[in-house]
Amino acid sequence: MTHDVFISYAKPDRAVADSVCAGLEAAGIACWIAPRDIVLGLNYSRSIIEAIRGCRVMVLVYSAHANESSFVQSEVERAASYSRSIISLRIEDVQPVPELELFVGPRQWMDALTPPLERHVQELAVSLKAILGLNLLPPPPPPVLKPAIFVPKSPEGAGPVTPGRVEVATAATSAAASESGVEGAASHLSGALSISMMGKKWSIDLRVLYSICAALLLSLTVVGIIFLHPGPAVEQVAASETVPVLSSAATTHSVAARALTTDSAQKVASSSLQEPPTQSSVNVAGLVSRAKALLNGNGAANDEAKAVSLLREAAKSGDAEAENELGQAYEHGRVVDKSYSAAFEYYRKSAEQGWPEGEYNLARMYINGWSIPRDAKKAAEWYEKAANQDVVVAQSSIAYLYQNGQGVGRNYAKAMEYYQKSADKGFSASQVGLGTMYEAGQGVPPDYHEAAQWYEKAAAQGNEHGQYYLGKLYEKGLGVSYDHAKALELYKKSAAQGDRDAEAGIARLSNGD
């Protein structure tokens, strides 16, 4: 992700950090914040380090919780080691602990002790823009382009001629138009087209030019009728060599036929596959299947170069699945040079045809700001489209946006609905999301027992956040019986996977706090 600012905060201050992030991004400052910008499947700690390395300024949401967070201390130290500017937004009247005192002091902080927070964030945005060298003034208006000047002139007109100027003598035509309208003007079409170039002058009678254009138009019409009229079927060509261009209907059949991994896609298939697929769609589907087999080594030698070549052929025919697969190749640099802009274009083409994974991947590009400005609103739009086609990870993502009011209005009922759909299918991130909503009483009465059950399901799948949150309930005896040993065990599992505050939990329990 392209970003200027890394936002560091302690987990209890997450709501404030999210508000700071939203305010800065509304001011046009690209931000990185966990866990929103952690790419699924990547190591948590590595993502944090790379994000700090890639930023220009760190904004620390400073509070008593930040003083106590070993992860915040580590992030600040790392930012200092990379010579990044560090600005502290102090939301509580506390002084830095010795571990942070070297990096955080009155000269590096801004106070945000009095409401509303938004006013302080606006001031912070102005300071950041000055540090980052961003334009604080509105862009200048676009230049006013003068219209081309056409000078009426009689064929015998005298006077100097500017080289390269085209003049149309239409005085008679203009007069006729004013008197008798368009038809009258047409009947009075006369005069000459005078072209002056490099000191020489040519004159063409407009009536001759009109006749030439009419004859050319008639010729093109005849040629179009001859060549575009459906003729006999062309000879079929083997799919392994070339791919015929699909019609839009054939592409629709191809998309629907291979989207059977989701319930909604089955509905699309049942409605759109009333006719048997054309030979073209079968050929393209075969290309994509062969390409995926080569990429995954399913029954064929792993040959990524050949796979990408096959996908290109299928994508030329407008195949949505092939476009999505090519987007992934460009996103991850498989065979081709890594290019987020190329990935974005392929995902966009795939998504606009309704391919579920294409919609989800396009949403990821928008939420991460890869090759395009970060746009949570567009991300939410595409996440929801994919979620409604039963892409479980998209259901989890749109639920998170509804839960936190990012790109959409905060809507706990919607968040609960999407989390539930995905969690019921066993997606651990959604199980954690449901747990947080039950624990915090978001849209439902607080229910620690229900929260613990969802955290338990996620933790059993190895989800580090589920392990941390469940450990916290065991530590406090909420929804489960107090169990010091169980809490410590869960914290250790979570910390081993890089959870921000699990190590702090280990320290508390080890010191008997």
C-alpha positions in Angstrom: 0.0 0.0 0.0 1.2 3.5 -0.8 0.9 5.5 2.5 2.5 8.5 4.1 1.5 8.0 7.7 1.7 5.0 10.0 -0.7 5.1 13.0 0.5 3.5 16.2 -1.8 2.9 19.1 -2.6 0.6 22.0 -5.5 -1.8 21.5 -7.8 -0.1 24.1 -7.5 3.2 22.0 -8.6 1.6 18.8 -11.8 3.6 18.4 -9.8 6.8 18.7 -7.2 5.6 16.3 -9.8 4.7 13.7 -11.3 8.2 14.0 -7.9 9.8 13.6 -7.3 7.6 10.5 -10.6 8.5 9.0 -10.0 12.2 9.6 -6.6 12.3 8.1 -7.7 10.3 5.0 -10.6 12.6 4.5 -8.0 15.4 4.3 -6.2 13.5 1.6 -3.4 11.9 3.7 -2.9 8.2 3.0 -2.6 6.2 6.2 -1.7 2.7 7.3 -3.4 1.2 10.4 -3.6 -2.3 11.8 -5.5 -4.5 11.7 -7.3 -2.9 8.7 -4.3 -2.9 6.4 -2.8 -6.2 7.4 -3.0 -8.3 4.2 -4.7 -11.7 4.9 -2.2 -14.5 4.9 0.9 -12.3 5.6 2.8 -12.5 8.9 1.5 -9.9 11.3 4.9 -8.7 12.6 6.4 -8.5 9.1 3.5 -6.4 7.9 4.0 -4.0 10.7 7.7 -3.6 10.0 7.2 -3.1 6.3 4.5 -0.5 6.9 6.7 1.5 9.3 9.6 1.3 6.8 7.3 2.5 4.0 5.8 5.5 5.9 7.2 9.0 6.1 5.7 10.0 9.5 4.4 8.0 12.5 1.4 9.3 14.3 1.2 7.9 17.9 -2.1 8.0 19.7 -0.7 8.7 23.1 -2.3 7.6 26.3 -1.7 5.7 29.5 -2.4 2.5 27.5 0.3 3.4 25.0 2.7 3.9 27.9 2.0 0.3 28.9 2.0 -1.4 25.5 5.3 -3.1 24.6 4.1 -3.2 21.0 3.8 0.5 20.9 7.2 0.9 22.3 8.7 -1.5 19.7 6.9 0.4 16.9 8.2 3.8 18.1 11.7 2.5 18.4 11.6 1.0 15.0 10.3 4.2 13.4 13.1 6.1 15.1 15.7 3.6 13.8 14.4 4.3 10.2 14.6 8.1 10.9 10.9 8.6 10.5 9.3 11.6 12.0 7.1 10.8 15.1 4.2 13.0 16.1 2.2 12.1 19.3 -1.4 13.0 19.5 -1.9 13.1 23.3 -5.4 12.1 24.2 -4.7 11.8 27.9 -2.7 14.0 30.2 0.1 11.6 30.9 3.9 11.8 30.6 5.9 9.3 28.6 7.5 6.4 30.4 11.4 6.2 30.2 11.2 3.7 27.3 9.4 6.4 25.2 10.8 9.6 26.7 13.6 9.8 24.2 11.2 9.8 21.2 8.1 11.4 22.6 8.2 14.8 24.3 6.5 18.2 24.4 8.3 19.2 21.2 6.9 16.2 19.3 3.3 16.1 20.6 0.0 17.7 20.0 -2.6 17.8 22.7 -6.1 16.5 22.0 -7.3 16.5 25.5 -10.5 18.5 25.0 -13.5 17.5 22.7 -14.2 17.5 19.9 -11.5 15.2 18.6 -12.3 16.1 15.0 -10.9 19.7 15.5 -7.6 18.3 16.8 -7.4 15.9 13.9 -7.9 18.7 11.4 -5.0 20.6 13.0 -2.9 17.5 12.9 -3.7 17.1 9.2 -2.5 20.7 8.5 0.8 20.0 10.3 1.3 16.7 8.5 0.7 18.3 5.1 3.4 20.8 5.9 5.8 18.0 6.9 4.9 15.9 3.9 5.1 18.8 1.5 1.5 18.3 0.3 -0.3 21.2 -1.3 -2.3 23.1 1.3 -4.0 25.3 -1.3 -6.8 24.1 -3.7 -5.5 23.3 -7.2 -5.6 26.1 -9.7 -8.6 26.2 -12.1 -8.0 24.5 -15.4 -6.8 26.8 -18.2 -9.5 28.4 -20.4 -9.1 27.1 -23.9 -10.0 29.6 -26.6 -12.2 28.2 -29.4 -10.8 27.9 -32.9 -11.4 30.9 -35.0 -13.1 30.4 -38.4 -13.0 33.5 -40.6 -15.7 33.8 -43.3 -14.0 34.6 -46.6 -15.1 34.7 -50.2 -13.2 32.6 -52.7 -11.7 35.9 -54.1 -10.8 37.2 -50.7 -7.5 39.0 -50.6 -5.2 39.6 -47.8 -2.3 37.8 -46.1 -2.8 34.1 -45.2 -1.4 32.6 -42.0 0.5 29.4 -42.7 -1.4 26.4 -41.4 -4.7 28.1 -40.9 -7.8 26.5 -42.3 -10.5 29.0 -43.5 -14.0 28.1 -44.6 -15.9 30.6 -46.7 -19.5 30.2 -45.6 -20.9 33.7 -45.7 -23.6 32.7 -48.1 -24.4 29.6 -46.1 -24.6 31.5 -42.9 -27.0 34.1 -44.4 -29.1 31.3 -45.9 -29.3 29.5 -42.5 -30.4 32.6 -40.7 -33.2 33.1 -43.2 -34.5 29.7 -44.1 -33.1 27.3 -41.4 -31.0 24.2 -42.0 -32.7 23.1 -45.1 -32.3 26.5 -46.6 -28.7 26.5 -45.7 -28.2 23.1 -47.4 -29.7 24.4 -50.6 -27.4 27.4 -50.6 -24.3 25.3 -49.9 -21.6 27.0 -51.9 -18.3 28.7 -51.5 -14.9 27.1 -51.2 -12.7 25.4 -48.6 -9.4 27.3 -48.7 -6.4 25.6 -47.1 -3.2 27.7 -46.8 0.0 25.8 -45.8 3.7 26.8 -46.1 2.9 29.9 -48.2 0.8 28.0 -50.8 -3.0 28.0 -51.1 -5.4 25.4 -52.4 -9.1 25.9 -52.9 -11.8 23.2 -53.1 -15.4 23.8 -54.2 -17.6 22.8 -51.2 -20.2 21.2 -53.5 -17.5 18.9 -55.0 -16.3 18.0 -51.5 -19.8 17.3 -50.4 -20.3 14.9 -53.3 -17.0 13.1 -52.6 -18.0 12.6 -48.9 -21.5 11.3 -49.8 -20.0 8.7 -52.3 -17.4 7.6 -49.7 -20.1 7.1 -47.1 -22.2 5.0 -49.5 -19.2 2.9 -50.3 -18.4 2.2 -46.6 -22.1 1.3 -46.0 -22.0 -1.3 -48.8 -18.7 -2.8 -47.6 -20.1 -3.0 -44.0 -23.2 -4.9 -45.2 -21.1 -7.4 -47.1 -18.5 -8.2 -44.5 -20.6 -7.9 -41.3 -23.5 -10.0 -42.5 -23.4 -13.4 -40.9 -21.9 -15.9 -43.3 -21.2 -19.6 -43.1 -19.5 -21.0 -40.0 -15.8 -20.7 -40.0 -13.6 -23.7 -39.6 -13.1 -24.7 -35.9 -9.7 -24.3 -34.5 -8.2 -26.4 -31.6 -8.4 -24.6 -28.3 -4.7 -25.3 -27.6 -3.7 -23.1 -30.6 -6.1 -20.1 -30.9 -9.2 -18.9 -29.2 -12.2 -17.4 -31.1 -13.5 -14.2 -29.8 -16.6 -14.7 -27.6 -19.8 -12.9 -28.0 -21.2 -11.2 -24.9 -23.7 -14.0 -24.5 -21.0 -16.7 -24.8 -19.0 -14.9 -22.2 -22.0 -14.8 -19.9 -22.4 -18.6 -20.3 -18.7 -19.1 -19.6 -18.8 -17.0 -16.4 -22.0 -18.6 -15.1 -20.8 -22.2 -15.9 -17.7 -21.9 -13.8 -19.1 -19.9 -10.8 -20.7 -22.9 -9.1 -18.7 -22.6 -5.9 -21.3 -20.2 -4.4 -25.0 -20.5 -3.9 -25.8 -17.3 -5.7 -23.7 -18.4 -8.7 -25.7 -21.5 -8.9 -28.8 -19.3 -9.3 -27.1 -17.3 -12.1 -26.1 -20.6 -13.8 -29.7 -22.0 -13.7 -31.1 -18.8 -15.2 -28.5 -18.1 -17.8 -27.7 -21.6 -19.1 -31.0 -22.2 -20.8 -29.1 -22.8 -24.0 -26.1 -25.2 -24.4 -22.7 -23.4 -24.3 -21.2 -22.5 -27.6 -18.0 -24.1 -28.8 -16.2 -20.8 -28.2 -17.2 -20.8 -24.5 -16.1 -24.4 -24.1 -12.8 -23.7 -25.6 -12.1 -20.7 -23.3 -13.3 -22.6 -20.2 -10.8 -25.3 -21.2 -8.0 -22.8 -21.5 -8.7 -21.5 -18.0 -8.9 -25.0 -16.5 -5.6 -26.0 -18.1 -4.0 -22.7 -16.9 -5.1 -23.3 -13.3 -3.9 -26.9 -13.5 -0.5 -25.7 -14.6 -0.4 -23.1 -11.8 -1.4 -25.5 -9.1 0.3 -28.7 -10.4 -3.0 -30.5 -10.6 -2.4 -33.4 -13.0 0.2 -31.4 -14.9 3.7 -30.1 -14.4 3.9 -26.7 -12.8 4.4 -24.3 -15.7 3.5 -20.8 -14.7 4.7 -19.2 -17.9 2.5 -21.5 -20.0 -0.4 -20.9 -17.6 -0.1 -17.1 -18.0 0.0 -17.5 -21.8 -3.2 -19.5 -21.7 -4.9 -17.0 -19.4 -4.0 -14.1 -21.8 -5.6 -15.9 -24.6 -8.8 -16.5 -22.6 -8.8 -12.9 -21.3 -8.7 -11.6 -24.9 -12.1 -13.1 -25.3 -13.3 -11.2 -22.3 -13.4 -14.2 -19.9 -14.0 -12.9 -16.4 -12.3 -15.8 -14.6 -9.2 -15.5 -16.7 -9.1 -11.7 -16.1 -9.2 -12.4 -12.3 -6.4 -15.0 -12.5 -4.2 -12.6 -14.6 -4.9 -9.9 -12.0 -3.5 -12.2 -9.3 -0.4 -13.0 -11.5 0.3 -9.3 -11.8 -0.4 -8.6 -8.1 2.0 -11.3 -6.9 4.5 -11.1 -9.8 4.1 -14.6 -11.0 6.0 -14.9 -14.4 5.1 -11.2 -15.2 6.6 -8.2 -13.5 4.7 -7.3 -10.4 2.3 -4.4 -11.2 -0.6 -3.3 -9.0 -1.9 -1.0 -11.8 -2.1 -4.0 -14.2 -3.7 -6.1 -11.5 -6.2 -3.4 -10.8 -7.2 -3.2 -14.5 -7.7 -7.0 -14.8 -9.7 -7.2 -11.5 -11.8 -4.3 -12.6 -12.7 -6.0 -15.9 -13.5 -9.2 -14.1 -15.5 -7.5 -11.4 -17.6 -5.5 -13.9 -18.7 -8.9 -15.4 -19.9 -10.0 -12.0 -17.1 -12.6 -11.3 -17.2 -13.0 -7.4 -13.5 -13.3 -6.8 -12.9 -10.4 -9.2 -15.2 -8.2 -7.1 -13.5 -9.2 -3.9 -10.0 -8.5 -5.3 -11.0 -5.2 -6.7 -12.3 -4.2 -3.3 -8.9 -5.2 -1.8 -7.2 -2.8 -4.2 -9.4 0.0 -3.2 -9.1 -0.6 0.6 -5.3 -0.9 0.4 -4.8 1.9 -2.0 -2.8 -0.2 -4.4 -2.1 1.8 -7.6 -5.1 4.0 -7.0 -6.1 6.4 -4.1 -7.5 4.5 -1.2 -11.3 4.6 -1.3 -13.1 2.9 1.5 -16.5 3.7 -0.1 -15.7 1.9 -3.4 -14.1 -0.9 -1.4 -17.3 -1.4 0.6 -19.4 -1.4 -2.6 -17.3 -4.2 -4.2 -17.0 -6.1 -0.9 -20.7 -6.2 -0.6 -21.2 -7.3 -4.2 -18.9 -10.2 -3.6 -20.4 -10.9 -0.2 -23.8 -11.2 -1.8 -22.3 -13.9 -4.0 -21.3 -15.9 -0.9 -17.5 -15.1 -0.9 -16.9 -15.7 2.8 -13.9 -13.5 3.1 -15.8 -10.6 1.5 -18.6 -11.2 4.0 -16.1 -10.8 6.8 -14.6 -7.7 5.2 -17.9 -5.8 4.6 -19.0 -6.8 8.1 -15.9 -5.2 9.6 -16.6 -2.0 7.6 -20.2 -1.8 8.8 -19.1 -2.5 12.3 -16.6 0.4 12.2 -18.4 2.7 9.9 -15.6 2.8 7.2 -16.8 3.6 3.7 -20.4 3.0 4.9 -22.5 4.2 7.7 -22.0 2.3 10.9 -24.6 -0.4 11.0 -24.4 -3.1 13.6 -27.3 -5.1 12.3 -25.6 -5.4 8.8 -22.3 -6.2 10.4 -23.9 -9.0 12.5 -25.7 -10.4 9.5 -22.5 -10.6 7.3 -20.3 -11.9 10.2 -22.9 -14.6 10.9 -23.1 -15.8 7.3 -19.3 -16.1 7.1 -18.8 -17.5 10.7 -21.4 -20.2 10.1 -19.2 -21.4 7.3 -16.2 -21.6 9.7 -14.3 -18.5 8.7 -12.3 -17.7 11.8 -12.0 -13.9 11.3 -15.8 -13.6 11.3 -16.0 -15.7 14.4 -13.7 -13.2 16.1 -15.8 -10.3 14.7 -19.0 -11.8 16.2 -17.2 -12.3 19.5 -16.2 -8.7 19.7 -19.8 -7.5 18.9 -21.2 -9.7 21.7 -18.5 -8.7 24.1 -19.0 -5.0 23.5 -22.8 -5.2 23.2 -22.8 -3.7 19.6 -26.3 -4.1 18.3 -27.1 -6.8 20.9 -27.0 -6.9 24.7 -23.5 -7.7 26.1 -23.1 -11.4 26.3 -19.7 -12.6 27.4 -20.7 -16.2 27.3 -21.7 -16.0 23.6 -18.5 -14.0 22.9 -16.4 -16.7 24.5 -18.0 -19.4 22.4 -17.2 -17.6 19.2 -13.6 -16.8 20.4 -13.2 -20.5 21.2 -14.2 -21.5 17.7 -11.7 -19.1 16.2 -8.9 -20.0 18.6 -9.4 -23.7 17.8 -8.5 -22.9 14.2 -5.3 -21.1 15.3 -6.6 -17.5 14.9 -4.3 -15.4 17.0 -7.0 -12.7 17.7 -9.4 -15.4 18.8 -6.7 -16.7 21.1 -6.0 -13.3 22.5 -9.6 -12.3 23.2 -10.4 -15.6 24.7 -7.3 -15.4 26.9 -8.5 -12.0 28.1 -11.9 -13.4 29.1 -10.2 -16.2 31.0 -7.9 -13.6 32.7 -11.0 -11.6 33.8 -13.4 -14.5 34.4 -16.0 -13.0 32.0 -18.3 -15.6 30.3 -16.0 -18.3 31.5 -14.5 -19.3 34.8 -11.4 -17.5 35.8 -8.3 -19.6 34.8 -4.9 -18.0 35.1 -3.1 -21.0 33.4 -5.5 -21.1 30.5 -5.3 -17.3 29.9 -1.4 -17.5 29.9 -1.5 -20.5 27.5 -3.7 -18.6 25.0 -1.7 -15.4 25.3 1.5 -17.4 24.5 -0.1 -18.9 21.4 -1.3 -15.5 20.2 2.0 -13.8 20.9 3.9 -16.5 18.9 1.8 -15.3 15.9 2.6 -11.6 16.5 -0.6 -10.3 18.2 0.1 -6.8 19.4 -0.9 -7.0 23.0 -0.6 -10.7 23.8 2.9 -10.2 25.1 1.7 -7.5 27.5 -0.9 -10.1 28.7 1.9 -12.6 29.3 3.9 -10.0 31.3 0.9 -9.1 33.5 0.2 -12.7 34.3 3.8 -13.6 34.8 4.3 -10.7 37.2 1.1 -11.5 39.1 -0.5 -8.1 38.2 
